[in-house]
Amino acid sequence: MAAILDGKAVAEEISREVAAEVQRLKKTGVAPCLAVLLVGDNPASQTYVRNKEAACQKVGIASRVVRLPADITQEELLRAVEELNEDEGVHGLLVQLPLPPHLDPRPVMAALRPEKDVDGFHPLNMGRLQAGEECLWPCTPHGIVQLLRRSRIPLAGRHAVVVGRSNIVGKPMALLLLQEDATVTVCHSRTPDLAALTRQAELLVVAVGRPRTITGEMVREGAVVVDVGINRVDGRLVGDVDFESVAPRAAAITPVPGGVGPMTVAMLLFNTVQAARRLAGQGLGLEGGARAYGAGAG
Ligand code: NDP
């Protein structure tokens, strides 16, 4: 039976490190602050934003939620971003997605000040990630790298298969795994014979958004399986991986909930502190964000 990769516990460890860093920064006159722009009243988004506020509070990061009406225009939203870009008291800035359908998220992401872009969705940060340069790493793939490192799972030379190619998870995940010297295959909805590829994976990362897409017979014996999916089925949260049939074959697996989700929030806090340090001129290579706190690295 697979070992459980306990994202909740590792996220708490990272949160403690972030809290210590927040205290240190405050002594130098810098009080890290995360601003969240929330447009409309999507209930899931409201829950995510509340969770982010609570997580900030736990580690001493100030949070500011700017709520905007669902019928706001693109120009008004861009102006709100601009105000927070210029606000020196704000270090991290994110726009909660999805936006209402009449708003185009791309110019909004491009309007974020890249140094404050704690989600890592600004085109400049995406390009820097691709080039292996210093930048803020997107929280979910960053969290997965941290979880694997701190669970002492080696990545170099391993065959990693990523299922999903979204800009938020799949693509940056593939790039970060390449930086970790894995050999990476990326699959998507047009991949014929998905199982033939997933069965080759020593590390399998699944970010599809469909419950139980990956079943036991699709997984190689002894693989490490990371389930990014969050799906609500009959009032229960389930991943994209069929835990019951996959866990007996895997060497290690992330549960849903309690796996990747808490890591994503922890890395948002981490990125906010990185941004605060950097904006305050306190350096800290963002390079290898995962390496920035020594603990557990390697
Ligand atoms: P998207 O819908 O943006 O992307 C899904 C990807 O999966 C696409 O690339 C799609 O392919 C691919 N795909 C869909 N169906 C199949 C299939 N049958 N076989 C192979 N590939 C398929 O989703 P996200 O990446 O944003 O999110 C994925 C999941 O992760 C969701 O459940 C989401 O809720 C969850 N999530 C969890 C987070 C966390 O913190 N734990 C954070 C972010 C997301 P194509 O490109 O060809 O359409």
Boltz pocket constraint, residues with backbone or C-beta under 6 A from the ligand:
constraints:
  - pocket:
      binder: B
      contacts: [[A, 140], [A, 163], [A, 164], [A, 165], [A, 166], [A, 167], [A, 168], [A, 169], [A, 170], [A, 187], [A, 188], [A, 189], [A, 190], [A, 191], [A, 194], [A, 206], [A, 207], [A, 208], [A, 209], [A, 210], [A, 213], [A, 227], [A, 228], [A, 229], [A, 230], [A, 231], [A, 260], [A, 261], [A, 262], [A, 264]]
      max_distance: 6.0
